[in-house]
Amino acid sequence: MDFWENFWSVIWWFVWVFAFTTYLIAVFMIIGDIFRDNSLNGWLKAVWMIFLIFVPFLTALIYLIARGSSMTERSAERARLNQEYTESYIRNVAAASPSEEISKAKALLDSGTITESDYAKIKTRVLA
């Protein structure tokens, strides 16, 4: 009988740890959203933070109900901007200059890997 009491105690402990971890993740997401939101002025941010400190569960619930949809929109917008920045950075880093492309094509032509017409096509495409 003692085994089952301990077993269910362990299960409940895992449930509470899961709930607490989920709550902490939600609170940190709310704090991040509060400080990233440009539509809130400093005083409103301070008020939300004070309520999060003194009445955390209720404040988190109210914040998610009142501002949850706009929180999602801001998060999606940040993700889109990060994706655009990443793609732009990769294009800038990965793009070789026209002279590098032509010299690579010339090396391939000299080694016999490509023909003269392939070299001309590459050169035309790079210079276009």
C-alpha positions as CSV (number, residue, x, y, z in Angstrom):
1,M,0.0,0.0,0.0
2,D,2.9,2.4,0.8
3,F,4.2,1.9,-2.8
4,W,1.0,3.2,-4.4
5,E,0.9,6.3,-2.1
6,N,4.4,7.1,-3.1
7,F,3.7,6.4,-6.7
8,W,0.8,8.8,-6.8
9,S,2.8,11.4,-4.9
10,V,5.5,11.2,-7.6
11,I,2.8,11.6,-10.3
12,W,1.3,14.6,-8.6
13,W,4.8,16.1,-8.1
14,F,5.4,15.8,-11.9
15,V,2.0,17.4,-12.6
16,W,2.8,20.3,-10.4
17,V,6.2,20.7,-11.8
18,F,4.8,20.7,-15.3
19,A,2.1,23.3,-14.4
20,F,4.6,25.5,-12.6
21,T,7.1,25.3,-15.6
22,T,4.2,26.2,-18.0
23,Y,3.3,29.1,-15.8
24,L,6.9,30.4,-15.7
25,I,7.2,30.2,-19.5
26,A,3.9,32.1,-19.9
27,V,5.1,34.8,-17.4
28,F,8.4,35.2,-19.2
29,M,6.7,35.4,-22.6
30,I,4.4,38.1,-21.1
31,I,7.3,40.1,-19.7
32,G,9.1,39.9,-23.1
33,D,5.9,41.0,-24.8
34,I,5.4,43.9,-22.4
35,F,8.9,45.3,-23.0
36,R,8.9,44.7,-26.8
37,D,5.5,46.4,-27.3
38,N,5.9,49.8,-28.7
39,S,2.3,50.8,-28.3
40,L,2.6,50.7,-24.5
41,N,4.2,53.7,-22.8
42,G,6.6,53.3,-19.9
43,W,4.0,53.9,-17.2
44,L,1.7,51.1,-18.5
45,K,4.6,48.8,-18.7
46,A,5.5,49.6,-15.1
47,V,1.9,49.0,-14.1
48,W,1.8,45.6,-15.8
49,M,5.1,44.6,-14.2
50,I,3.9,45.7,-10.7
51,F,0.7,43.7,-11.0
52,L,2.8,40.7,-12.3
53,I,4.9,40.9,-9.2
54,F,2.2,41.3,-6.6
55,V,-0.7,39.3,-8.2
56,P,1.1,37.1,-10.8
57,F,-1.4,34.4,-11.7
58,L,-4.4,36.8,-12.0
59,T,-2.4,39.4,-13.9
60,A,-1.0,36.7,-16.3
61,L,-4.5,35.5,-17.0
62,I,-5.9,39.0,-17.6
63,Y,-3.0,39.9,-19.8
64,L,-3.4,36.7,-21.9
65,I,-7.2,37.4,-22.3
66,A,-6.9,41.1,-22.9
67,R,-3.8,41.2,-25.1
68,G,-3.3,37.6,-26.2
69,S,-4.3,38.1,-29.8
70,S,-2.1,41.2,-30.2
71,M,0.7,39.3,-28.5
72,T,0.4,36.7,-31.2
73,E,0.4,39.3,-34.0
74,R,3.5,41.0,-32.5
75,S,5.3,37.6,-32.2
76,A,4.4,36.7,-35.8
77,E,5.7,40.1,-37.0
78,R,9.0,39.7,-35.1
79,A,9.4,36.2,-36.6
80,R,8.7,37.5,-40.1
81,L,11.2,40.4,-39.7
82,N,13.8,37.9,-38.3
83,Q,13.3,35.7,-41.3
84,E,13.7,38.5,-43.7
85,Y,16.8,39.7,-42.0
86,T,18.3,36.2,-42.0
87,E,17.5,35.7,-45.7
88,S,19.0,39.1,-46.5
89,Y,22.1,38.3,-44.6
90,I,22.5,34.9,-46.3
91,R,22.1,36.5,-49.7
92,N,24.7,39.1,-48.9
93,V,27.2,36.6,-47.6
94,A,26.6,33.9,-50.1
95,A,26.6,36.1,-53.2
96,A,29.9,36.1,-55.0
97,S,31.0,39.1,-56.9
98,P,30.8,39.0,-60.7
99,S,34.6,38.9,-61.0
100,E,34.7,35.9,-58.7
101,E,32.0,34.1,-60.7
102,I,33.9,34.7,-64.0
103,S,37.2,33.6,-62.6
104,K,35.6,30.4,-61.3
105,A,34.0,29.8,-64.7
106,K,37.4,30.5,-66.4
107,A,39.1,28.0,-64.2
108,L,36.4,25.4,-65.1
109,L,36.9,26.2,-68.8
110,D,40.7,25.9,-68.5
111,S,40.3,22.5,-66.7
112,G,38.0,21.3,-69.5
113,T,35.0,20.8,-67.2
114,I,32.8,23.2,-69.2
115,T,32.8,24.2,-72.9
116,E,33.4,27.6,-74.4
117,S,29.7,28.1,-75.0
118,D,29.0,27.3,-71.3
119,Y,31.6,29.8,-70.3
120,A,30.0,32.4,-72.5
121,K,26.6,31.7,-71.0
122,I,27.9,32.0,-67.4
123,K,29.7,35.2,-68.3
124,T,26.6,36.7,-69.9
125,R,24.4,35.7,-66.9
126,V,26.9,37.2,-64.4
127,L,27.3,40.4,-66.2
128,A,23.5,40.9,-66.8
